[in-house]
C-alpha cells in the first residue's frame, strides 16, 4: 500500500484499544472539511513510508499494542489492503478500518476472510446531497450496499457524519438516520476547521452551529446519537 503516515500510539482512534494508526495515501472524495489534505491532494503527498518498515515496527510492538487502525485517505482504493491486513492478523492484532464505503466488494472480502474486526464508515450526508458534499461523482448504490453489508453481516461497526453546516441542516440528520436504519451506532463529529482541504475561514464556516440543534431533534424523535 501507499502509506502516507504512521501514528505509533493512539488511545483515540480505536475505542477501548491501545493502537497504532496507519494512514494510506489517496482518496476518491474531495470533502472540503477533510483534515488530512496531505493524504488526499496528490500535490501534497510526501514520499510514502515503505510498507515493510511499518510492518517491522508493528511486529516490534506485539504485546504492547492491541490493535491497528487503517485510515486515510481511503484505504479500500488499495488492492493490496487484504494482504496487509493478513499480515496484521498473523501478528495477533485486532484491525479497525476507516472507510467512506465506496468499495463494498472490498469490504465484503475483508469481512468474509475475517481480516477486520471493526469498521467505521463515514456517511457524508443524505444520499441526495452526497455529490455536493464530496465534490466528486459518487455511486450512491455502492454506499447503500456498504451500509447493508455492515448491518447484515453483524460485524462490529459505526457510521459517522461530520457536521458541515454549509451543506447540512438538522433535518438532514433524520434523513441519514432513516437511510442507515438498523445499523448499530451513529455518531455526529464536530468539524475541525484547522488544516483542511479547503480554507474553511474563507467559506465562513461556523462548525459548532447546529450540532446541538440536530442532537435535540434526534432526541425528540427517540433516536440516540453520540457527538464527538
Secondary structure as GFF3:
##gff-version 3
##sequence-region A 1 228
A	DSSP	beta_strand	3	10	.	.	.	ID=ss1
A	DSSP	beta_strand	19	24	.	.	.	ID=ss2
A	DSSP	alpha_helix	37	40	.	.	.	ID=ss3
A	DSSP	three_ten_helix	42	44	.	.	.	ID=ss4
A	DSSP	alpha_helix	51	60	.	.	.	ID=ss5
A	DSSP	beta_strand	67	71	.	.	.	ID=ss6
A	DSSP	three_ten_helix	75	77	.	.	.	ID=ss7
A	DSSP	alpha_helix	81	90	.	.	.	ID=ss8
A	DSSP	beta_strand	94	99	.	.	.	ID=ss9
A	DSSP	alpha_helix	104	112	.	.	.	ID=ss10
A	DSSP	beta_strand	118	122	.	.	.	ID=ss11
A	DSSP	three_ten_helix	127	129	.	.	.	ID=ss12
A	DSSP	alpha_helix	130	134	.	.	.	ID=ss13
A	DSSP	alpha_helix	140	153	.	.	.	ID=ss14
A	DSSP	beta_strand	156	163	.	.	.	ID=ss15
A	DSSP	alpha_helix	170	179	.	.	.	ID=ss16
A	DSSP	beta_strand	186	190	.	.	.	ID=ss17
A	DSSP	alpha_helix	211	220	.	.	.	ID=ss18
A	DSSP	beta_strand	226	227	.	.	.	ID=ss19
###
